[in-house]
Amino acid sequence: MEDHRATFEIDSKTDAHAVERLLDRLYDSVREESRTVRMNTEDSTATLAEFESVREAARRPRPGRLTVVLEQRDEPFETTD
């Protein structure tokens, strides 16, 4: 499994605002994906709640750190053709 990480230090209100905007867009994308592809499944509801929690935390501007982790498995997606 490959592991990719990026860290953004939140040292100012400007940084905090940038993180808030980023997480708002991420939440919106996850919500849209949940509506169109995984509508009303248990995992989509839990995932959306987790992302909503992170988004709400970002709305309280404080110093900190945002770390993004992408873990990729070695196998490709299954094809249906």
Distance bins in CASP14 RR format, pairs under 12 A and 6 or more apart:
PFRMAT RR
TARGET T0000
AUTHOR 0000-0000-0000
RMODE 2
METHOD distances of the structure
MODEL  1
1 69 0 0 0 0 0 1 0 0 0 0 0
1 70 0 0 0 0 0 1 0 0 0 0 0
1 71 1 0 1 0 0 0 0 0 0 0 0
1 72 1 0 0 1 0 0 0 0 0 0 0
1 73 1 0 1 0 0 0 0 0 0 0 0
1 74 1 0 0 1 0 0 0 0 0 0 0
1 75 0 0 0 0 1 0 0 0 0 0 0
2 69 0 0 0 0 0 1 0 0 0 0 0
2 70 0 0 0 0 1 0 0 0 0 0 0
2 71 1 0 0 1 0 0 0 0 0 0 0
2 72 1 0 1 0 0 0 0 0 0 0 0
2 73 0 0 0 0 1 0 0 0 0 0 0
2 74 1 0 0 1 0 0 0 0 0 0 0
2 75 0 0 0 0 0 1 0 0 0 0 0
3 67 0 0 0 0 0 1 0 0 0 0 0
3 68 0 0 0 0 0 1 0 0 0 0 0
3 69 1 0 0 1 0 0 0 0 0 0 0
3 70 1 0 0 1 0 0 0 0 0 0 0
3 71 1 0 1 0 0 0 0 0 0 0 0
3 72 0 0 0 0 1 0 0 0 0 0 0
3 73 0 0 0 0 0 1 0 0 0 0 0
3 74 0 0 0 0 0 1 0 0 0 0 0
4 67 0 0 0 0 0 1 0 0 0 0 0
4 68 0 0 0 0 1 0 0 0 0 0 0
4 69 1 0 0 1 0 0 0 0 0 0 0
4 70 1 0 1 0 0 0 0 0 0 0 0
4 71 1 0 0 1 0 0 0 0 0 0 0
4 72 1 0 0 1 0 0 0 0 0 0 0
5 65 0 0 0 0 0 1 0 0 0 0 0
5 66 0 0 0 0 0 1 0 0 0 0 0
5 67 1 0 0 1 0 0 0 0 0 0 0
5 68 1 0 0 1 0 0 0 0 0 0 0
5 69 1 0 1 0 0 0 0 0 0 0 0
5 70 1 0 0 1 0 0 0 0 0 0 0
5 71 0 0 0 0 1 0 0 0 0 0 0
6 22 0 0 0 0 0 1 0 0 0 0 0
6 65 0 0 0 0 0 1 0 0 0 0 0
6 66 0 0 0 0 1 0 0 0 0 0 0
6 67 1 0 0 1 0 0 0 0 0 0 0
6 68 1 0 1 0 0 0 0 0 0 0 0
6 69 0 0 0 0 1 0 0 0 0 0 0
6 70 0 0 0 0 1 0 0 0 0 0 0
7 19 0 0 0 0 0 1 0 0 0 0 0
7 64 0 0 0 0 0 1 0 0 0 0 0
7 65 1 0 1 0 0 0 0 0 0 0 0
7 66 1 0 0 1 0 0 0 0 0 0 0
7 67 1 0 1 0 0 0 0 0 0 0 0
7 68 1 0 0 1 0 0 0 0 0 0 0
7 69 0 0 0 0 1 0 0 0 0 0 0
8 15 1 0 0 1 0 0 0 0 0 0 0
8 16 0 0 0 0 0 1 0 0 0 0 0
8 18 0 0 0 0 1 0 0 0 0 0 0
8 19 1 0 0 1 0 0 0 0 0 0 0
8 22 0 0 0 0 1 0 0 0 0 0 0
8 23 0 0 0 0 0 1 0 0 0 0 0
8 58 0 0 0 0 0 1 0 0 0 0 0
8 63 0 0 0 0 0 1 0 0 0 0 0
8 64 0 0 0 0 1 0 0 0 0 0 0
8 65 1 0 0 1 0 0 0 0 0 0 0
8 66 1 0 1 0 0 0 0 0 0 0 0
8 67 1 0 0 1 0 0 0 0 0 0 0
8 68 1 0 0 1 0 0 0 0 0 0 0
9 15 1 0 0 1 0 0 0 0 0 0 0
9 16 0 0 0 0 0 1 0 0 0 0 0
9 18 0 0 0 0 0 1 0 0 0 0 0
9 19 0 0 0 0 0 1 0 0 0 0 0
9 63 0 0 0 0 1 0 0 0 0 0 0
9 64 1 0 0 1 0 0 0 0 0 0 0
9 65 1 0 1 0 0 0 0 0 0 0 0
9 66 0 0 0 0 1 0 0 0 0 0 0
9 67 0 0 0 0 0 1 0 0 0 0 0
10 16 1 0 1 0 0 0 0 0 0 0 0
10 17 0 0 0 0 1 0 0 0 0 0 0
10 18 0 0 0 0 1 0 0 0 0 0 0
10 19 1 0 1 0 0 0 0 0 0 0 0
10 20 0 0 0 0 1 0 0 0 0 0 0
10 22 0 0 0 0 0 1 0 0 0 0 0
10 23 0 0 0 0 0 1 0 0 0 0 0
10 57 0 0 0 0 0 1 0 0 0 0 0
10 58 0 0 0 0 1 0 0 0 0 0 0
10 60 0 0 0 0 0 1 0 0 0 0 0
10 61 0 0 0 0 1 0 0 0 0 0 0
10 62 1 0 0 1 0 0 0 0 0 0 0
10 63 1 0 1 0 0 0 0 0 0 0 0
10 64 1 0 1 0 0 0 0 0 0 0 0
10 65 1 0 0 1 0 0 0 0 0 0 0
10 66 1 0 0 1 0 0 0 0 0 0 0
10 67 0 0 0 0 0 1 0 0 0 0 0
11 18 0 0 0 0 0 1 0 0 0 0 0
11 19 0 0 0 0 0 1 0 0 0 0 0
11 61 0 0 0 0 0 1 0 0 0 0 0
11 62 0 0 0 0 0 1 0 0 0 0 0
11 63 1 0 0 1 0 0 0 0 0 0 0
11 64 1 0 0 1 0 0 0 0 0 0 0
11 65 0 0 0 0 1 0 0 0 0 0 0
11 66 0 0 0 0 0 1 0 0 0 0 0
12 18 0 0 0 0 1 0 0 0 0 0 0
12 19 0 0 0 0 0 1 0 0 0 0 0
12 61 0 0 0 0 1 0 0 0 0 0 0
12 62 0 0 0 0 0 1 0 0 0 0 0
12 63 0 0 0 0 1 0 0 0 0 0 0
12 64 0 0 0 0 0 1 0 0 0 0 0
13 19 0 0 0 0 0 1 0 0 0 0 0
13 20 0 0 0 0 0 1 0 0 0 0 0
13 60 0 0 0 0 0 1 0 0 0 0 0
13 61 1 0 1 0 0 0 0 0 0 0 0
13 62 0 0 0 0 1 0 0 0 0 0 0
13 63 0 0 0 0 1 0 0 0 0 0 0
14 20 0 0 0 0 0 1 0 0 0 0 0
14 21 0 0 0 0 0 1 0 0 0 0 0
14 61 0 0 0 0 1 0 0 0 0 0 0
14 63 0 0 0 0 0 1 0 0 0 0 0
15 21 0 0 0 0 0 1 0 0 0 0 0
15 22 0 0 0 0 0 1 0 0 0 0 0
15 58 0 0 0 0 0 1 0 0 0 0 0
15 61 0 0 0 0 1 0 0 0 0 0 0
15 62 0 0 0 0 0 1 0 0 0 0 0
15 63 0 0 0 0 1 0 0 0 0 0 0
15 64 0 0 0 0 1 0 0 0 0 0 0
15 65 0 0 0 0 0 1 0 0 0 0 0
15 66 0 0 0 0 1 0 0 0 0 0 0
16 22 0 0 0 0 0 1 0 0 0 0 0
16 23 0 0 0 0 0 1 0 0 0 0 0
16 57 0 0 0 0 0 1 0 0 0 0 0
16 58 1 0 0 1 0 0 0 0 0 0 0
16 59 0 0 0 0 1 0 0 0 0 0 0
16 60 0 0 0 0 1 0 0 0 0 0 0
16 61 1 1 0 0 0 0 0 0 0 0 0
16 62 1 0 0 1 0 0 0 0 0 0 0
16 63 1 0 0 1 0 0 0 0 0 0 0
16 64 0 0 0 0 1 0 0 0 0 0 0
16 65 0 0 0 0 0 1 0 0 0 0 0
16 66 0 0 0 0 1 0 0 0 0 0 0
17 23 0 0 0 0 0 1 0 0 0 0 0
17 24 0 0 0 0 0 1 0 0 0 0 0
17 58 0 0 0 0 1 0 0 0 0 0 0
17 59 0 0 0 0 0 1 0 0 0 0 0
17 60 0 0 0 0 0 1 0 0 0 0 0
17 61 1 0 0 1 0 0 0 0 0 0 0
17 62 0 0 0 0 0 1 0 0 0 0 0
18 24 0 0 0 0 0 1 0 0 0 0 0
18 25 0 0 0 0 0 1 0 0 0 0 0
18 58 0 0 0 0 1 0 0 0 0 0 0
18 61 0 0 0 0 0 1 0 0 0 0 0
18 66 0 0 0 0 1 0 0 0 0 0 0
19 25 0 0 0 0 0 1 0 0 0 0 0
19 26 0 0 0 0 0 1 0 0 0 0 0
19 54 0 0 0 0 1 0 0 0 0 0 0
19 55 0 0 0 0 0 1 0 0 0 0 0
19 57 0 0 0 0 1 0 0 0 0 0 0
19 58 1 0 1 0 0 0 0 0 0 0 0
19 59 0 0 0 0 1 0 0 0 0 0 0
19 60 0 0 0 0 0 1 0 0 0 0 0
19 61 0 0 0 0 1 0 0 0 0 0 0
19 62 0 0 0 0 0 1 0 0 0 0 0
19 63 0 0 0 0 0 1 0 0 0 0 0
19 64 0 0 0 0 1 0 0 0 0 0 0
19 65 0 0 0 0 1 0 0 0 0 0 0
19 66 1 0 1 0 0 0 0 0 0 0 0
19 67 0 0 0 0 0 1 0 0 0 0 0
19 68 0 0 0 0 0 1 0 0 0 0 0
20 26 0 0 0 0 0 1 0 0 0 0 0
20 27 0 0 0 0 0 1 0 0 0 0 0
20 54 0 0 0 0 0 1 0 0 0 0 0
20 55 0 0 0 0 1 0 0 0 0 0 0
20 56 0 0 0 0 0 1 0 0 0 0 0
20 57 0 0 0 0 1 0 0 0 0 0 0
20 58 1 0 1 0 0 0 0 0 0 0 0
20 59 1 0 1 0 0 0 0 0 0 0 0
20 60 0 0 0 0 1 0 0 0 0 0 0
20 61 1 0 0 1 0 0 0 0 0 0 0
20 62 0 0 0 0 0 1 0 0 0 0 0
20 66 0 0 0 0 0 1 0 0 0 0 0
21 27 0 0 0 0 0 1 0 0 0 0 0
21 28 0 0 0 0 0 1 0 0 0 0 0
21 55 0 0 0 0 0 1 0 0 0 0 0
21 58 0 0 0 0 1 0 0 0 0 0 0
21 59 0 0 0 0 0 1 0 0 0 0 0
21 61 0 0 0 0 0 1 0 0 0 0 0
21 66 0 0 0 0 0 1 0 0 0 0 0
22 28 0 0 0 0 0 1 0 0 0 0 0
22 29 0 0 0 0 0 1 0 0 0 0 0
22 54 0 0 0 0 0 1 0 0 0 0 0
22 55 0 0 0 0 1 0 0 0 0 0 0
22 58 0 0 0 0 1 0 0 0 0 0 0
22 66 1 0 0 1 0 0 0 0 0 0 0
22 68 0 0 0 0 1 0 0 0 0 0 0
23 29 0 0 0 0 0 1 0 0 0 0 0
23 30 0 0 0 0 0 1 0 0 0 0 0
23 50 0 0 0 0 0 1 0 0 0 0 0
23 51 1 0 0 1 0 0 0 0 0 0 0
23 52 0 0 0 0 1 0 0 0 0 0 0
23 53 0 0 0 0 0 1 0 0 0 0 0
23 54 1 0 1 0 0 0 0 0 0 0 0
23 55 1 0 1 0 0 0 0 0 0 0 0
23 56 0 0 0 0 1 0 0 0 0 0 0
23 57 0 0 0 0 1 0 0 0 0 0 0
23 58 1 0 1 0 0 0 0 0 0 0 0
23 59 0 0 0 0 1 0 0 0 0 0 0
23 60 0 0 0 0 0 1 0 0 0 0 0
23 61 0 0 0 0 0 1 0 0 0 0 0
23 66 0 0 0 0 1 0 0 0 0 0 0
23 68 0 0 0 0 0 1 0 0 0 0 0
24 30 0 0 0 0 0 1 0 0 0 0 0
24 31 0 0 0 0 0 1 0 0 0 0 0
24 51 0 0 0 0 0 1 0 0 0 0 0
24 52 0 0 0 0 0 1 0 0 0 0 0
24 54 0 0 0 0 0 1 0 0 0 0 0
24 55 1 0 0 1 0 0 0 0 0 0 0
24 56 0 0 0 0 0 1 0 0 0 0 0
24 58 1 0 0 1 0 0 0 0 0 0 0
24 59 0 0 0 0 1 0 0 0 0 0 0
25 31 0 0 0 0 0 1 0 0 0 0 0
25 32 0 0 0 0 0 1 0 0 0 0 0
25 51 0 0 0 0 0 1 0 0 0 0 0
25 55 0 0 0 0 1 0 0 0 0 0 0
25 58 0 0 0 0 0 1 0 0 0 0 0
26 32 0 0 0 0 0 1 0 0 0 0 0
26 33 0 0 0 0 0 1 0 0 0 0 0
26 47 0 0 0 0 0 1 0 0 0 0 0
26 48 0 0 0 0 0 1 0 0 0 0 0
26 50 0 0 0 0 0 1 0 0 0 0 0
26 51 1 0 0 1 0 0 0 0 0 0 0
26 52 0 0 0 0 0 1 0 0 0 0 0
26 54 0 0 0 0 1 0 0 0 0 0 0
26 55 1 0 0 1 0 0 0 0 0 0 0
26 58 0 0 0 0 1 0 0 0 0 0 0
26 66 0 0 0 0 0 1 0 0 0 0 0
26 68 0 0 0 0 1 0 0 0 0 0 0
27 33 0 0 0 0 0 1 0 0 0 0 0
27 34 0 0 0 0 0 1 0 0 0 0 0
27 47 0 0 0 0 0 1 0 0 0 0 0
27 48 0 0 0 0 1 0 0 0 0 0 0
27 49 0 0 0 0 0 1 0 0 0 0 0
27 50 0 0 0 0 0 1 0 0 0 0 0
27 51 1 0 1 0 0 0 0 0 0 0 0
27 52 1 0 0 1 0 0 0 0 0 0 0
27 53 0 0 0 0 1 0 0 0 0 0 0
27 54 1 0 0 1 0 0 0 0 0 0 0
27 55 1 0 1 0 0 0 0 0 0 0 0
27 56 0 0 0 0 1 0 0 0 0 0 0
27 57 0 0 0 0 0 1 0 0 0 0 0
27 58 0 0 0 0 1 0 0 0 0 0 0
27 59 0 0 0 0 0 1 0 0 0 0 0
28 34 0 0 0 0 0 1 0 0 0 0 0
28 35 0 0 0 0 0 1 0 0 0 0 0
28 48 0 0 0 0 0 1 0 0 0 0 0
28 51 0 0 0 0 1 0 0 0 0 0 0
28 52 0 0 0 0 0 1 0 0 0 0 0
28 55 0 0 0 0 1 0 0 0 0 0 0
29 35 0 0 0 0 0 1 0 0 0 0 0
29 36 0 0 0 0 0 1 0 0 0 0 0
29 37 0 0 0 0 0 1 0 0 0 0 0
29 47 0 0 0 0 0 1 0 0 0 0 0
29 48 0 0 0 0 0 1 0 0 0 0 0
29 51 0 0 0 0 1 0 0 0 0 0 0
29 55 0 0 0 0 0 1 0 0 0 0 0
30 36 0 0 0 0 0 1 0 0 0 0 0
30 37 0 0 0 0 0 1 0 0 0 0 0
30 38 0 0 0 0 1 0 0 0 0 0 0
30 43 0 0 0 0 0 1 0 0 0 0 0
30 44 0 0 0 0 1 0 0 0 0 0 0
30 45 0 0 0 0 0 1 0 0 0 0 0
30 46 0 0 0 0 0 1 0 0 0 0 0
30 47 1 0 0 1 0 0 0 0 0 0 0
30 48 1 0 0 1 0 0 0 0 0 0 0
30 49 0 0 0 0 0 1 0 0 0 0 0
30 50 0 0 0 0 1 0 0 0 0 0 0
30 51 1 0 1 0 0 0 0 0 0 0 0
30 52 0 0 0 0 1 0 0 0 0 0 0
30 53 0 0 0 0 0 1 0 0 0 0 0
30 54 0 0 0 0 0 1 0 0 0 0 0
30 55 0 0 0 0 1 0 0 0 0 0 0
31 37 0 0 0 0 0 1 0 0 0 0 0
31 38 0 0 0 0 0 1 0 0 0 0 0
31 39 0 0 0 0 0 1 0 0 0 0 0
31 44 0 0 0 0 1 0 0 0 0 0 0
31 45 0 0 0 0 0 1 0 0 0 0 0
31 47 0 0 0 0 1 0 0 0 0 0 0
31 48 1 0 0 1 0 0 0 0 0 0 0
31 49 0 0 0 0 0 1 0 0 0 0 0
31 50 0 0 0 0 0 1 0 0 0 0 0
31 51 1 0 0 1 0 0 0 0 0 0 0
31 52 0 0 0 0 1 0 0 0 0 0 0
31 55 0 0 0 0 1 0 0 0 0 0 0
32 38 0 0 0 0 0 1 0 0 0 0 0
32 39 0 0 0 0 0 1 0 0 0 0 0
32 44 0 0 0 0 0 1 0 0 0 0 0
32 48 0 0 0 0 0 1 0 0 0 0 0
32 51 0 0 0 0 0 1 0 0 0 0 0
33 39 0 0 0 0 1 0 0 0 0 0 0
33 41 0 0 0 0 0 1 0 0 0 0 0
33 43 0 0 0 0 0 1 0 0 0 0 0
33 44 0 0 0 0 1 0 0 0 0 0 0
33 47 0 0 0 0 1 0 0 0 0 0 0
33 48 0 0 0 0 1 0 0 0 0 0 0
33 51 0 0 0 0 0 1 0 0 0 0 0
34 40 0 0 0 0 1 0 0 0 0 0 0
34 41 0 0 0 0 1 0 0 0 0 0 0
34 42 0 0 0 0 0 1 0 0 0 0 0
34 43 0 0 0 0 1 0 0 0 0 0 0
34 44 1 0 1 0 0 0 0 0 0 0 0
34 45 1 0 0 1 0 0 0 0 0 0 0
34 46 0 0 0 0 0 1 0 0 0 0 0
34 47 1 0 0 1 0 0 0 0 0 0 0
34 48 1 0 1 0 0 0 0 0 0 0 0
34 49 0 0 0 0 0 1 0 0 0 0 0
34 50 0 0 0 0 0 1 0 0 0 0 0
34 51 0 0 0 0 1 0 0 0 0 0 0
34 52 0 0 0 0 0 1 0 0 0 0 0
35 41 0 0 0 0 0 1 0 0 0 0 0
35 44 0 0 0 0 1 0 0 0 0 0 0
35 45 0 0 0 0 0 1 0 0 0 0 0
35 48 0 0 0 0 1 0 0 0 0 0 0
36 44 0 0 0 0 0 1 0 0 0 0 0
37 43 0 0 0 0 0 1 0 0 0 0 0
37 44 0 0 0 0 1 0 0 0 0 0 0
37 47 0 0 0 0 0 1 0 0 0 0 0
38 44 1 1 0 0 0 0 0 0 0 0 0
38 45 0 0 0 0 1 0 0 0 0 0 0
38 46 0 0 0 0 0 1 0 0 0 0 0
38 47 0 0 0 0 1 0 0 0 0 0 0
38 48 0 0 0 0 1 0 0 0 0 0 0
39 45 0 0 0 0 0 1 0 0 0 0 0
39 48 0 0 0 0 0 1 0 0 0 0 0
40 48 0 0 0 0 0 1 0 0 0 0 0
41 47 0 0 0 0 1 0 0 0 0 0 0
41 48 0 0 0 0 0 1 0 0 0 0 0
42 48 0 0 0 0 0 1 0 0 0 0 0
42 49 0 0 0 0 0 1 0 0 0 0 0
43 49 0 0 0 0 0 1 0 0 0 0 0
43 50 0 0 0 0 0 1 0 0 0 0 0
44 50 0 0 0 0 0 1 0 0 0 0 0
44 51 0 0 0 0 0 1 0 0 0 0 0
45 51 0 0 0 0 0 1 0 0 0 0 0
45 52 0 0 0 0 0 1 0 0 0 0 0
46 52 0 0 0 0 0 1 0 0 0 0 0
46 53 0 0 0 0 0 1 0 0 0 0 0
47 53 0 0 0 0 0 1 0 0 0 0 0
47 54 0 0 0 0 0 1 0 0 0 0 0
48 54 0 0 0 0 0 1 0 0 0 0 0
48 55 0 0 0 0 0 1 0 0 0 0 0
49 55 0 0 0 0 0 1 0 0 0 0 0
49 56 0 0 0 0 0 1 0 0 0 0 0
50 56 0 0 0 0 0 1 0 0 0 0 0
50 57 0 0 0 0 0 1 0 0 0 0 0
51 57 0 0 0 0 0 1 0 0 0 0 0
51 58 0 0 0 0 0 1 0 0 0 0 0
52 58 0 0 0 0 0 1 0 0 0 0 0
52 59 0 0 0 0 0 1 0 0 0 0 0
53 59 0 0 0 0 0 1 0 0 0 0 0
53 60 0 0 0 0 0 1 0 0 0 0 0
54 60 0 0 0 0 0 1 0 0 0 0 0
54 66 0 0 0 0 1 0 0 0 0 0 0
54 67 0 0 0 0 0 1 0 0 0 0 0
54 68 0 0 0 0 0 1 0 0 0 0 0
55 66 0 0 0 0 0 1 0 0 0 0 0
57 64 0 0 0 0 0 1 0 0 0 0 0
57 66 0 0 0 0 0 1 0 0 0 0 0
58 64 0 0 0 0 0 1 0 0 0 0 0
58 66 0 0 0 0 1 0 0 0 0 0 0
END
